[in-house]
Amino acid sequence: MKYAIIGAAGQVGQEFQKCLPEDCVIALTHEGIDIANGDAVCDRLAQVEADVIVNLAAYHDVNGCEEDGRKAFDVNALGALHVARAAKSQGAKVVFFSSDYVFGEQHDRSTPYLESDLVGPVNVYGASKSAGEQLVRLATDDHLVVRSSSLFGVVTSRKGWTFPEMILSRAESGDPLRVVNDQIMSPTYTLDLVQAVISLVEAGHVGTYHLTNGDGCTWYDFATSTLAIAGVDYPIEPVDSSAFPGKARRPAYSRMDSERLHGENVPQMRHWREALEAYLIEKGVVKAS
């Protein structure tokens, strides 16, 4: 089975390339395909003859999306439509990566969002991703819409660091650490995420799935657990999100769980603390026991 990975140079794109045999991957970077250009997408994807087209291309800058909503929707919504239509035209499955930020409108939420819950974004990025989901569903039945959250992995994004890596680096440097303690999310190890997606694809599943590591936490909990597992004794000050103002509003609660994975022949994703320890071992920060 051939996978065309759009956004192959990114964090999750590189993880796909680690998890799949080299001869099964067609890596497409931003320079190789502009998903905002519908004609270019059709022409380029017609050349690769893939069985599965994984769309990881996105405008991720949440504050930037507030400033340039046109770009957010051109890439995250219309771009998703272009890729899905191209996939259908050549009989390929499309995998569209979405976000926990399609939720957040329920201010008093205290239970995880499931696939059957109605979306309710609180910022432009979330709205553009929600629109992209719906356009993919309308374009082709052979789709996977994958909602994930708060990614971390050995391969970094364009930022050059992941959240646990940043916490460890600042502790090592002796910098003050202040971390948000009023936003609850579901940390997700990119290795576990990609392996789950591949399992779903190979089992022939379609539809929308929440793929995150088990349970949820605040960013403060995530930071303190990182230092504890790494054996680093360093103070972290818990603060409200108001300490880090930005143009985009962030969900106070966006923890997700899956009602679709239970009972299906797909491995369940482990607890986020277990995944965090595995990540720190893979990074060489912690020795395997």
MISEZA-90135 format. One record per residue (C-alpha): residue number from 1; x, y, z; residue in one letter; chain. Coordinates in nm, 2 decimals. Example, Ala and Ser with C-alpha at 12.3 -4.5 7.8 and 13.67 -1.06 7.14 Angstrom:
% residues 2
{vexlum: 1&east: 1.23&north: -0.45&up: 0.78&fimar: a&zadren: A}
{vexlum: 2&east: 1.37&north: -0.11&up: 0.71&fimar: s&zadren: A}
% end
This chain:
% residues 289
{vexlum: 1&east: 0.00&north: 0.00&up: 0.00&fimar: m&zadren: A}
{vexlum: 2&east: 0.15&north: 0.33&up: -0.11&fimar: k&zadren: A}
{vexlum: 3&east: 0.11&north: 0.64&up: 0.11&fimar: y&zadren: A}
{vexlum: 4&east: 0.15&north: 0.99&up: -0.02&fimar: a&zadren: A}
{vexlum: 5&east: 0.24&north: 1.22&up: 0.27&fimar: i&zadren: A}
{vexlum: 6&east: 0.15&north: 1.58&up: 0.21&fimar: i&zadren: A}
{vexlum: 7&east: 0.35&north: 1.78&up: 0.47&fimar: g&zadren: A}
{vexlum: 8&east: 0.62&north: 1.51&up: 0.49&fimar: a&zadren: A}
{vexlum: 9&east: 0.88&north: 1.75&up: 0.64&fimar: a&zadren: A}
{vexlum: 10&east: 0.66&north: 1.82&up: 0.95&fimar: g&zadren: A}
{vexlum: 11&east: 0.65&north: 1.65&up: 1.28&fimar: q&zadren: A}
{vexlum: 12&east: 0.39&north: 1.39&up: 1.20&fimar: v&zadren: A}
{vexlum: 13&east: 0.50&north: 1.36&up: 0.84&fimar: g&zadren: A}
{vexlum: 14&east: 0.85&north: 1.25&up: 0.95&fimar: q&zadren: A}
{vexlum: 15&east: 0.70&north: 1.01&up: 1.20&fimar: e&zadren: A}
{vexlum: 16&east: 0.50&north: 0.84&up: 0.92&fimar: f&zadren: A}
{vexlum: 17&east: 0.83&north: 0.80&up: 0.73&fimar: q&zadren: A}
{vexlum: 18&east: 0.98&north: 0.63&up: 1.03&fimar: k&zadren: A}
{vexlum: 19&east: 0.69&north: 0.39&up: 1.08&fimar: c&zadren: A}
{vexlum: 20&east: 0.64&north: 0.29&up: 0.71&fimar: l&zadren: A}
{vexlum: 21&east: 0.87&north: 0.10&up: 0.48&fimar: p&zadren: A}
{vexlum: 22&east: 1.07&north: 0.34&up: 0.26&fimar: e&zadren: A}
{vexlum: 23&east: 0.92&north: 0.20&up: -0.06&fimar: d&zadren: A}
{vexlum: 24&east: 0.57&north: 0.26&up: 0.06&fimar: c&zadren: A}
{vexlum: 25&east: 0.61&north: 0.64&up: 0.11&fimar: v&zadren: A}
{vexlum: 26&east: 0.58&north: 0.92&up: -0.13&fimar: i&zadren: A}
{vexlum: 27&east: 0.70&north: 1.23&up: 0.05&fimar: a&zadren: A}
{vexlum: 28&east: 0.55&north: 1.56&up: -0.06&fimar: l&zadren: A}
{vexlum: 29&east: 0.67&north: 1.89&up: 0.10&fimar: t&zadren: A}
{vexlum: 30&east: 0.51&north: 2.23&up: 0.08&fimar: h&zadren: A}
{vexlum: 31&east: 0.76&north: 2.31&up: -0.20&fimar: e&zadren: A}
{vexlum: 32&east: 0.63&north: 2.01&up: -0.39&fimar: g&zadren: A}
{vexlum: 33&east: 0.26&north: 2.07&up: -0.36&fimar: i&zadren: A}
{vexlum: 34&east: 0.05&north: 2.38&up: -0.27&fimar: d&zadren: A}
{vexlum: 35&east: -0.29&north: 2.25&up: -0.14&fimar: i&zadren: A}
{vexlum: 36&east: -0.45&north: 2.59&up: -0.18&fimar: a&zadren: A}
{vexlum: 37&east: -0.42&north: 2.55&up: -0.56&fimar: n&zadren: A}
{vexlum: 38&east: -0.68&north: 2.30&up: -0.66&fimar: g&zadren: A}
{vexlum: 39&east: -0.55&north: 2.24&up: -1.01&fimar: d&zadren: A}
{vexlum: 40&east: -0.20&north: 2.19&up: -0.89&fimar: a&zadren: A}
{vexlum: 41&east: -0.32&north: 1.94&up: -0.63&fimar: v&zadren: A}
{vexlum: 42&east: -0.50&north: 1.73&up: -0.89&fimar: c&zadren: A}
{vexlum: 43&east: -0.21&north: 1.74&up: -1.13&fimar: d&zadren: A}
{vexlum: 44&east: 0.05&north: 1.65&up: -0.86&fimar: r&zadren: A}
{vexlum: 45&east: -0.14&north: 1.37&up: -0.69&fimar: l&zadren: A}
{vexlum: 46&east: -0.23&north: 1.22&up: -1.03&fimar: a&zadren: A}
{vexlum: 47&east: 0.14&north: 1.16&up: -1.08&fimar: q&zadren: A}
{vexlum: 48&east: 0.20&north: 0.98&up: -0.76&fimar: v&zadren: A}
{vexlum: 49&east: -0.06&north: 0.70&up: -0.79&fimar: e&zadren: A}
{vexlum: 50&east: -0.10&north: 0.65&up: -0.41&fimar: a&zadren: A}
{vexlum: 51&east: -0.35&north: 0.42&up: -0.23&fimar: d&zadren: A}
{vexlum: 52&east: -0.37&north: 0.66&up: 0.07&fimar: v&zadren: A}
{vexlum: 53&east: -0.32&north: 1.03&up: 0.07&fimar: i&zadren: A}
{vexlum: 54&east: -0.23&north: 1.17&up: 0.41&fimar: v&zadren: A}
{vexlum: 55&east: -0.30&north: 1.55&up: 0.43&fimar: n&zadren: A}
{vexlum: 56&east: -0.09&north: 1.70&up: 0.71&fimar: l&zadren: A}
{vexlum: 57&east: -0.06&north: 2.04&up: 0.54&fimar: a&zadren: A}
{vexlum: 58&east: -0.20&north: 2.31&up: 0.76&fimar: a&zadren: A}
{vexlum: 59&east: -0.18&north: 2.67&up: 0.88&fimar: y&zadren: A}
{vexlum: 60&east: -0.11&north: 2.60&up: 1.25&fimar: h&zadren: A}
{vexlum: 61&east: -0.03&north: 2.94&up: 1.38&fimar: d&zadren: A}
{vexlum: 62&east: -0.33&north: 2.99&up: 1.60&fimar: v&zadren: A}
{vexlum: 63&east: -0.27&north: 3.36&up: 1.66&fimar: n&zadren: A}
{vexlum: 64&east: -0.18&north: 3.41&up: 1.29&fimar: g&zadren: A}
{vexlum: 65&east: -0.51&north: 3.26&up: 1.19&fimar: c&zadren: A}
{vexlum: 66&east: -0.69&north: 3.54&up: 1.38&fimar: e&zadren: A}
{vexlum: 67&east: -0.50&north: 3.80&up: 1.18&fimar: e&zadren: A}
{vexlum: 68&east: -0.53&north: 3.62&up: 0.84&fimar: d&zadren: A}
{vexlum: 69&east: -0.85&north: 3.42&up: 0.84&fimar: g&zadren: A}
{vexlum: 70&east: -0.84&north: 3.40&up: 0.46&fimar: r&zadren: A}
{vexlum: 71&east: -0.52&north: 3.21&up: 0.47&fimar: k&zadren: A}
{vexlum: 72&east: -0.65&north: 2.98&up: 0.75&fimar: a&zadren: A}
{vexlum: 73&east: -0.95&north: 2.88&up: 0.54&fimar: f&zadren: A}
{vexlum: 74&east: -0.76&north: 2.86&up: 0.21&fimar: d&zadren: A}
{vexlum: 75&east: -0.53&north: 2.61&up: 0.36&fimar: v&zadren: A}
{vexlum: 76&east: -0.72&north: 2.43&up: 0.64&fimar: n&zadren: A}
{vexlum: 77&east: -1.06&north: 2.42&up: 0.47&fimar: a&zadren: A}
{vexlum: 78&east: -1.04&north: 2.47&up: 0.09&fimar: l&zadren: A}
{vexlum: 79&east: -0.70&north: 2.29&up: 0.08&fimar: g&zadren: A}
{vexlum: 80&east: -0.85&north: 1.99&up: 0.25&fimar: a&zadren: A}
{vexlum: 81&east: -1.13&north: 1.99&up: -0.01&fimar: l&zadren: A}
{vexlum: 82&east: -0.88&north: 2.00&up: -0.30&fimar: h&zadren: A}
{vexlum: 83&east: -0.69&north: 1.70&up: -0.16&fimar: v&zadren: A}
{vexlum: 84&east: -1.01&north: 1.50&up: -0.08&fimar: a&zadren: A}
{vexlum: 85&east: -1.14&north: 1.56&up: -0.43&fimar: r&zadren: A}
{vexlum: 86&east: -0.81&north: 1.46&up: -0.59&fimar: a&zadren: A}
{vexlum: 87&east: -0.81&north: 1.14&up: -0.37&fimar: a&zadren: A}
{vexlum: 88&east: -1.16&north: 1.04&up: -0.48&fimar: k&zadren: A}
{vexlum: 89&east: -1.08&north: 1.10&up: -0.85&fimar: s&zadren: A}
{vexlum: 90&east: -0.80&north: 0.84&up: -0.83&fimar: q&zadren: A}
{vexlum: 91&east: -0.97&north: 0.60&up: -0.60&fimar: g&zadren: A}
{vexlum: 92&east: -0.75&north: 0.67&up: -0.30&fimar: a&zadren: A}
{vexlum: 93&east: -0.84&north: 0.70&up: 0.07&fimar: k&zadren: A}
{vexlum: 94&east: -0.77&north: 1.05&up: 0.22&fimar: v&zadren: A}
{vexlum: 95&east: -0.66&north: 1.10&up: 0.58&fimar: v&zadren: A}
{vexlum: 96&east: -0.72&north: 1.45&up: 0.71&fimar: f&zadren: A}
{vexlum: 97&east: -0.57&north: 1.56&up: 1.03&fimar: f&zadren: A}
{vexlum: 98&east: -0.78&north: 1.79&up: 1.25&fimar: s&zadren: A}
{vexlum: 99&east: -0.76&north: 1.92&up: 1.60&fimar: s&zadren: A}
{vexlum: 100&east: -0.91&north: 1.93&up: 1.95&fimar: d&zadren: A}
{vexlum: 101&east: -0.96&north: 2.30&up: 1.87&fimar: y&zadren: A}
{vexlum: 102&east: -1.28&north: 2.22&up: 1.68&fimar: v&zadren: A}
{vexlum: 103&east: -1.41&north: 2.21&up: 2.04&fimar: f&zadren: A}
{vexlum: 104&east: -1.40&north: 2.45&up: 2.33&fimar: g&zadren: A}
{vexlum: 105&east: -1.73&north: 2.64&up: 2.32&fimar: e&zadren: A}
{vexlum: 106&east: -1.87&north: 2.46&up: 2.63&fimar: q&zadren: A}
{vexlum: 107&east: -1.71&north: 2.66&up: 2.91&fimar: h&zadren: A}
{vexlum: 108&east: -1.82&north: 2.43&up: 3.19&fimar: d&zadren: A}
{vexlum: 109&east: -1.73&north: 2.10&up: 3.01&fimar: r&zadren: A}
{vexlum: 110&east: -1.58&north: 1.84&up: 3.24&fimar: s&zadren: A}
{vexlum: 111&east: -1.61&north: 1.52&up: 3.04&fimar: t&zadren: A}
{vexlum: 112&east: -1.40&north: 1.43&up: 2.73&fimar: p&zadren: A}
{vexlum: 113&east: -1.53&north: 1.51&up: 2.39&fimar: y&zadren: A}
{vexlum: 114&east: -1.63&north: 1.21&up: 2.18&fimar: l&zadren: A}
{vexlum: 115&east: -1.66&north: 1.17&up: 1.80&fimar: e&zadren: A}
{vexlum: 116&east: -2.04&north: 1.22&up: 1.82&fimar: s&zadren: A}
{vexlum: 117&east: -2.02&north: 1.55&up: 2.01&fimar: d&zadren: A}
{vexlum: 118&east: -2.11&north: 1.87&up: 1.82&fimar: l&zadren: A}
{vexlum: 119&east: -1.82&north: 2.09&up: 1.73&fimar: v&zadren: A}
{vexlum: 120&east: -1.79&north: 2.44&up: 1.88&fimar: g&zadren: A}
{vexlum: 121&east: -1.46&north: 2.62&up: 1.80&fimar: p&zadren: A}
{vexlum: 122&east: -1.37&north: 2.94&up: 1.99&fimar: v&zadren: A}
{vexlum: 123&east: -1.11&north: 3.07&up: 1.74&fimar: n&zadren: A}
{vexlum: 124&east: -1.05&north: 3.10&up: 1.36&fimar: v&zadren: A}
{vexlum: 125&east: -0.80&north: 2.81&up: 1.35&fimar: y&zadren: A}
{vexlum: 126&east: -1.06&north: 2.57&up: 1.51&fimar: g&zadren: A}
{vexlum: 127&east: -1.33&north: 2.70&up: 1.27&fimar: a&zadren: A}
{vexlum: 128&east: -1.11&north: 2.65&up: 0.97&fimar: s&zadren: A}
{vexlum: 129&east: -1.03&north: 2.29&up: 1.08&fimar: k&zadren: A}
{vexlum: 130&east: -1.40&north: 2.22&up: 1.14&fimar: s&zadren: A}
{vexlum: 131&east: -1.48&north: 2.35&up: 0.79&fimar: a&zadren: A}
{vexlum: 132&east: -1.21&north: 2.13&up: 0.65&fimar: g&zadren: A}
{vexlum: 133&east: -1.35&north: 1.82&up: 0.82&fimar: e&zadren: A}
{vexlum: 134&east: -1.69&north: 1.88&up: 0.67&fimar: q&zadren: A}
{vexlum: 135&east: -1.56&north: 1.95&up: 0.32&fimar: l&zadren: A}
{vexlum: 136&east: -1.36&north: 1.62&up: 0.33&fimar: v&zadren: A}
{vexlum: 137&east: -1.67&north: 1.43&up: 0.44&fimar: r&zadren: A}
{vexlum: 138&east: -1.87&north: 1.58&up: 0.15&fimar: l&zadren: A}
{vexlum: 139&east: -1.60&north: 1.52&up: -0.10&fimar: a&zadren: A}
{vexlum: 140&east: -1.55&north: 1.15&up: -0.05&fimar: t&zadren: A}
{vexlum: 141&east: -1.68&north: 0.86&up: 0.16&fimar: d&zadren: A}
{vexlum: 142&east: -1.34&north: 0.70&up: 0.17&fimar: d&zadren: A}
{vexlum: 143&east: -1.19&north: 0.93&up: 0.44&fimar: h&zadren: A}
{vexlum: 144&east: -1.04&north: 0.93&up: 0.78&fimar: l&zadren: A}
{vexlum: 145&east: -1.08&north: 1.25&up: 0.98&fimar: v&zadren: A}
{vexlum: 146&east: -0.83&north: 1.23&up: 1.26&fimar: v&zadren: A}
{vexlum: 147&east: -0.86&north: 1.47&up: 1.56&fimar: r&zadren: A}
{vexlum: 148&east: -0.56&north: 1.48&up: 1.78&fimar: s&zadren: A}
{vexlum: 149&east: -0.41&north: 1.72&up: 2.04&fimar: s&zadren: A}
{vexlum: 150&east: -0.10&north: 1.86&up: 2.20&fimar: s&zadren: A}
{vexlum: 151&east: 0.16&north: 1.66&up: 2.00&fimar: l&zadren: A}
{vexlum: 152&east: 0.50&north: 1.57&up: 2.12&fimar: f&zadren: A}
{vexlum: 153&east: 0.76&north: 1.33&up: 1.97&fimar: g&zadren: A}
{vexlum: 154&east: 1.13&north: 1.28&up: 1.89&fimar: v&zadren: A}
{vexlum: 155&east: 1.09&north: 1.45&up: 1.56&fimar: v&zadren: A}
{vexlum: 156&east: 1.02&north: 1.82&up: 1.62&fimar: t&zadren: A}
{vexlum: 157&east: 0.81&north: 2.06&up: 1.43&fimar: s&zadren: A}
{vexlum: 158&east: 0.94&north: 2.38&up: 1.26&fimar: r&zadren: A}
{vexlum: 159&east: 0.95&north: 2.54&up: 1.60&fimar: k&zadren: A}
{vexlum: 160&east: 1.25&north: 2.31&up: 1.67&fimar: g&zadren: A}
{vexlum: 161&east: 1.12&north: 2.18&up: 2.00&fimar: w&zadren: A}
{vexlum: 162&east: 0.84&north: 2.00&up: 2.17&fimar: t&zadren: A}
{vexlum: 163&east: 0.68&north: 2.10&up: 2.50&fimar: f&zadren: A}
{vexlum: 164&east: 0.86&north: 1.85&up: 2.72&fimar: p&zadren: A}
{vexlum: 165&east: 1.19&north: 1.93&up: 2.55&fimar: e&zadren: A}
{vexlum: 166&east: 1.13&north: 2.30&up: 2.61&fimar: m&zadren: A}
{vexlum: 167&east: 1.05&north: 2.24&up: 2.98&fimar: i&zadren: A}
{vexlum: 168&east: 1.37&north: 2.03&up: 3.03&fimar: l&zadren: A}
{vexlum: 169&east: 1.58&north: 2.28&up: 2.84&fimar: s&zadren: A}
{vexlum: 170&east: 1.46&north: 2.57&up: 3.05&fimar: r&zadren: A}
{vexlum: 171&east: 1.51&north: 2.38&up: 3.38&fimar: a&zadren: A}
{vexlum: 172&east: 1.86&north: 2.29&up: 3.27&fimar: e&zadren: A}
{vexlum: 173&east: 1.93&north: 2.66&up: 3.19&fimar: s&zadren: A}
{vexlum: 174&east: 1.79&north: 2.78&up: 3.52&fimar: g&zadren: A}
{vexlum: 175&east: 1.52&north: 2.99&up: 3.36&fimar: d&zadren: A}
{vexlum: 176&east: 1.20&north: 3.06&up: 3.55&fimar: p&zadren: A}
{vexlum: 177&east: 0.92&north: 2.82&up: 3.46&fimar: l&zadren: A}
{vexlum: 178&east: 0.56&north: 2.94&up: 3.46&fimar: r&zadren: A}
{vexlum: 179&east: 0.31&north: 2.71&up: 3.30&fimar: v&zadren: A}
{vexlum: 180&east: -0.06&north: 2.73&up: 3.24&fimar: v&zadren: A}
{vexlum: 181&east: -0.28&north: 2.54&up: 3.48&fimar: n&zadren: A}
{vexlum: 182&east: -0.63&north: 2.62&up: 3.36&fimar: d&zadren: A}
{vexlum: 183&east: -0.64&north: 2.45&up: 3.02&fimar: q&zadren: A}
{vexlum: 184&east: -0.71&north: 2.07&up: 3.01&fimar: i&zadren: A}
{vexlum: 185&east: -0.61&north: 1.88&up: 2.70&fimar: m&zadren: A}
{vexlum: 186&east: -0.49&north: 1.53&up: 2.59&fimar: s&zadren: A}
{vexlum: 187&east: -0.12&north: 1.50&up: 2.52&fimar: p&zadren: A}
{vexlum: 188&east: -0.04&north: 1.28&up: 2.22&fimar: t&zadren: A}
{vexlum: 189&east: 0.28&north: 1.10&up: 2.14&fimar: y&zadren: A}
{vexlum: 190&east: 0.33&north: 1.12&up: 1.76&fimar: t&zadren: A}
{vexlum: 191&east: 0.46&north: 0.76&up: 1.74&fimar: l&zadren: A}
{vexlum: 192&east: 0.14&north: 0.63&up: 1.90&fimar: d&zadren: A}
{vexlum: 193&east: -0.07&north: 0.86&up: 1.68&fimar: l&zadren: A}
{vexlum: 194&east: 0.09&north: 0.75&up: 1.35&fimar: v&zadren: A}
{vexlum: 195&east: 0.08&north: 0.38&up: 1.45&fimar: q&zadren: A}
{vexlum: 196&east: -0.29&north: 0.41&up: 1.53&fimar: a&zadren: A}
{vexlum: 197&east: -0.37&north: 0.58&up: 1.20&fimar: v&zadren: A}
{vexlum: 198&east: -0.18&north: 0.31&up: 1.00&fimar: i&zadren: A}
{vexlum: 199&east: -0.38&north: 0.04&up: 1.19&fimar: s&zadren: A}
{vexlum: 200&east: -0.71&north: 0.22&up: 1.10&fimar: l&zadren: A}
{vexlum: 201&east: -0.61&north: 0.25&up: 0.74&fimar: v&zadren: A}
{vexlum: 202&east: -0.50&north: -0.11&up: 0.70&fimar: e&zadren: A}
{vexlum: 203&east: -0.82&north: -0.23&up: 0.87&fimar: a&zadren: A}
{vexlum: 204&east: -1.02&north: -0.03&up: 0.62&fimar: g&zadren: A}
{vexlum: 205&east: -1.19&north: 0.20&up: 0.87&fimar: h&zadren: A}
{vexlum: 206&east: -1.35&north: 0.53&up: 0.76&fimar: v&zadren: A}
{vexlum: 207&east: -1.51&north: 0.82&up: 0.94&fimar: g&zadren: A}
{vexlum: 208&east: -1.40&north: 1.05&up: 1.23&fimar: t&zadren: A}
{vexlum: 209&east: -1.17&north: 0.93&up: 1.50&fimar: y&zadren: A}
{vexlum: 210&east: -1.03&north: 1.09&up: 1.82&fimar: h&zadren: A}
{vexlum: 211&east: -0.67&north: 0.97&up: 1.85&fimar: l&zadren: A}
{vexlum: 212&east: -0.49&north: 1.09&up: 2.16&fimar: t&zadren: A}
{vexlum: 213&east: -0.31&north: 0.92&up: 2.45&fimar: n&zadren: A}
{vexlum: 214&east: -0.54&north: 0.82&up: 2.74&fimar: g&zadren: A}
{vexlum: 215&east: -0.67&north: 1.06&up: 3.00&fimar: d&zadren: A}
{vexlum: 216&east: -0.60&north: 1.43&up: 3.01&fimar: g&zadren: A}
{vexlum: 217&east: -0.42&north: 1.70&up: 3.21&fimar: c&zadren: A}
{vexlum: 218&east: -0.33&north: 2.06&up: 3.23&fimar: t&zadren: A}
{vexlum: 219&east: -0.01&north: 2.19&up: 3.07&fimar: w&zadren: A}
{vexlum: 220&east: 0.12&north: 2.24&up: 3.43&fimar: y&zadren: A}
{vexlum: 221&east: 0.06&north: 1.87&up: 3.50&fimar: d&zadren: A}
{vexlum: 222&east: 0.23&north: 1.78&up: 3.18&fimar: f&zadren: A}
{vexlum: 223&east: 0.54&north: 1.99&up: 3.27&fimar: a&zadren: A}
{vexlum: 224&east: 0.57&north: 1.86&up: 3.63&fimar: t&zadren: A}
{vexlum: 225&east: 0.54&north: 1.50&up: 3.50&fimar: s&zadren: A}
{vexlum: 226&east: 0.81&north: 1.56&up: 3.25&fimar: t&zadren: A}
{vexlum: 227&east: 1.06&north: 1.68&up: 3.52&fimar: l&zadren: A}
{vexlum: 228&east: 0.95&north: 1.40&up: 3.76&fimar: a&zadren: A}
{vexlum: 229&east: 1.01&north: 1.12&up: 3.50&fimar: i&zadren: A}
{vexlum: 230&east: 1.34&north: 1.28&up: 3.40&fimar: a&zadren: A}
{vexlum: 231&east: 1.45&north: 1.29&up: 3.76&fimar: g&zadren: A}
{vexlum: 232&east: 1.48&north: 1.67&up: 3.75&fimar: v&zadren: A}
{vexlum: 233&east: 1.40&north: 1.87&up: 4.07&fimar: d&zadren: A}
{vexlum: 234&east: 1.31&north: 2.22&up: 3.96&fimar: y&zadren: A}
{vexlum: 235&east: 1.03&north: 2.45&up: 4.06&fimar: p&zadren: A}
{vexlum: 236&east: 0.74&north: 2.53&up: 3.82&fimar: i&zadren: A}
{vexlum: 237&east: 0.49&north: 2.81&up: 3.90&fimar: e&zadren: A}
{vexlum: 238&east: 0.13&north: 2.73&up: 3.79&fimar: p&zadren: A}
{vexlum: 239&east: -0.04&north: 3.03&up: 3.64&fimar: v&zadren: A}
{vexlum: 240&east: -0.37&north: 3.12&up: 3.47&fimar: d&zadren: A}
{vexlum: 241&east: -0.38&north: 3.14&up: 3.09&fimar: s&zadren: A}
{vexlum: 242&east: -0.43&north: 3.52&up: 3.13&fimar: s&zadren: A}
{vexlum: 243&east: -0.06&north: 3.53&up: 3.21&fimar: a&zadren: A}
{vexlum: 244&east: 0.01&north: 3.46&up: 2.84&fimar: f&zadren: A}
{vexlum: 245&east: -0.23&north: 3.68&up: 2.64&fimar: p&zadren: A}
{vexlum: 246&east: -0.27&north: 3.62&up: 2.27&fimar: g&zadren: A}
{vexlum: 247&east: -0.50&north: 3.72&up: 1.98&fimar: k&zadren: A}
{vexlum: 248&east: -0.67&north: 3.37&up: 1.98&fimar: a&zadren: A}
{vexlum: 249&east: -0.89&north: 3.24&up: 2.25&fimar: r&zadren: A}
{vexlum: 250&east: -0.79&north: 2.89&up: 2.37&fimar: r&zadren: A}
{vexlum: 251&east: -1.03&north: 2.62&up: 2.48&fimar: p&zadren: A}
{vexlum: 252&east: -1.03&north: 2.59&up: 2.86&fimar: a&zadren: A}
{vexlum: 253&east: -1.12&north: 2.22&up: 2.81&fimar: y&zadren: A}
{vexlum: 254&east: -1.05&north: 2.02&up: 2.50&fimar: s&zadren: A}
{vexlum: 255&east: -0.98&north: 1.67&up: 2.63&fimar: r&zadren: A}
{vexlum: 256&east: -1.09&north: 1.40&up: 2.39&fimar: m&zadren: A}
{vexlum: 257&east: -1.17&north: 1.03&up: 2.41&fimar: d&zadren: A}
{vexlum: 258&east: -1.29&north: 0.79&up: 2.15&fimar: s&zadren: A}
{vexlum: 259&east: -1.61&north: 0.60&up: 2.15&fimar: e&zadren: A}
{vexlum: 260&east: -1.52&north: 0.44&up: 1.82&fimar: r&zadren: A}
{vexlum: 261&east: -1.20&north: 0.26&up: 1.90&fimar: l&zadren: A}
{vexlum: 262&east: -1.35&north: 0.06&up: 2.18&fimar: h&zadren: A}
{vexlum: 263&east: -1.45&north: -0.28&up: 2.05&fimar: g&zadren: A}
{vexlum: 264&east: -1.28&north: -0.24&up: 1.72&fimar: e&zadren: A}
{vexlum: 265&east: -0.97&north: -0.44&up: 1.62&fimar: n&zadren: A}
{vexlum: 266&east: -0.74&north: -0.15&up: 1.67&fimar: v&zadren: A}
{vexlum: 267&east: -0.49&north: -0.11&up: 1.96&fimar: p&zadren: A}
{vexlum: 268&east: -0.59&north: 0.13&up: 2.23&fimar: q&zadren: A}
{vexlum: 269&east: -0.36&north: 0.43&up: 2.29&fimar: m&zadren: A}
{vexlum: 270&east: -0.17&north: 0.41&up: 2.62&fimar: r&zadren: A}
{vexlum: 271&east: -0.20&north: 0.66&up: 2.90&fimar: h&zadren: A}
{vexlum: 272&east: -0.02&north: 0.99&up: 2.83&fimar: w&zadren: A}
{vexlum: 273&east: 0.22&north: 0.95&up: 3.12&fimar: r&zadren: A}
{vexlum: 274&east: 0.33&north: 0.61&up: 2.99&fimar: e&zadren: A}
{vexlum: 275&east: 0.37&north: 0.76&up: 2.64&fimar: a&zadren: A}
{vexlum: 276&east: 0.57&north: 1.05&up: 2.79&fimar: l&zadren: A}
{vexlum: 277&east: 0.81&north: 0.81&up: 2.96&fimar: e&zadren: A}
{vexlum: 278&east: 0.85&north: 0.62&up: 2.63&fimar: a&zadren: A}
{vexlum: 279&east: 0.92&north: 0.95&up: 2.46&fimar: y&zadren: A}
{vexlum: 280&east: 1.19&north: 1.05&up: 2.71&fimar: l&zadren: A}
{vexlum: 281&east: 1.35&north: 0.70&up: 2.68&fimar: i&zadren: A}
{vexlum: 282&east: 1.35&north: 0.74&up: 2.30&fimar: e&zadren: A}
{vexlum: 283&east: 1.50&north: 1.09&up: 2.34&fimar: k&zadren: A}
{vexlum: 284&east: 1.78&north: 0.94&up: 2.56&fimar: g&zadren: A}
{vexlum: 285&east: 1.67&north: 1.15&up: 2.86&fimar: v&zadren: A}
{vexlum: 286&east: 1.57&north: 0.85&up: 3.06&fimar: v&zadren: A}
{vexlum: 287&east: 1.71&north: 0.49&up: 3.06&fimar: k&zadren: A}
{vexlum: 288&east: 1.47&north: 0.21&up: 3.00&fimar: a&zadren: A}
{vexlum: 289&east: 1.41&north: 0.00&up: 3.31&fimar: s&zadren: A}
% end
